[in-house]
Amino acid sequence: MEWSVGHSTPAGKRGKTEIPQRSEEAQVPPRGKRVAVAQWNERVQTNKKIGTAIVRLLEAIILLCPKLF
């Protein structure tokens, strides 16, 4: 019999939980919202892309018009 780490009951491999790496973590939707995890992750990725685009746009504006800042 194997004892799984962090659990008080004996279990085989099915009782062990695998800790995902930071890049693989599933984003969890807020409570009360019924959204599929894949759909939620897609929204998170879209928001990251938009955020990156905004940062690049601001950098370009600062480079082209340094007197404004």
N, C-alpha and C positions, 0 to 999 in steps of 0.2 A: 504494500500500500504506500502510495506517495502522498506527502503532505504538500499542498500548494502554498507558496509563500504569500503571507498576508491574509490567509483565510483560516478560520478555526475548524473547518471540516476537512476530512480527507477527500482528496480528489485526484483523478488522473490528469492527463493533459487538458481535458475539457474544462477543468476548474481553474486553470492558469490563465491569467489575462496578459495579453501582449501589449506593451506600452508603445504606441506609435511614435515615430520620429516627428520632430516639430513640423517638417514640411508635409507630412502625411496626415496630420491631425484633422479630423472632421470638425468643421465649425458647427456649433450647436445653435439652432434658432431660439429666439426668446420664448419663454414660457407662454402658453396660451395661443401660440401661433402653430397651425398645423401645416408645415412646409416640409417637403421631402428634403433629406440631407443633401442629395445631389443638387437639387434646385437652390438650396441655401448656399452651398459651396460655389455654385455658378455666380450667384449674386455677389458673394464676397470677392471672387476673382474679378468681376466686372468693376466693382468699387475700387479695387487696387489699381486696375488699369487706368481708370478715370483719375485717380489720385496722382499716379505717375505722370499722366499727360498734363495735368494742371501744374505740377512742379516743373516740368520741362518748359511749359509755356511761360511761367514766371521767370525762369532762368533766362530764356531767350529775350524777354522784355527787358530784364535788367542789363543784359549784355548789349542790347541795341540802344537802349535809352538810359544810360547810367545817371544822367542829370536828374531824372525823375526821382531817384532815390538818394 
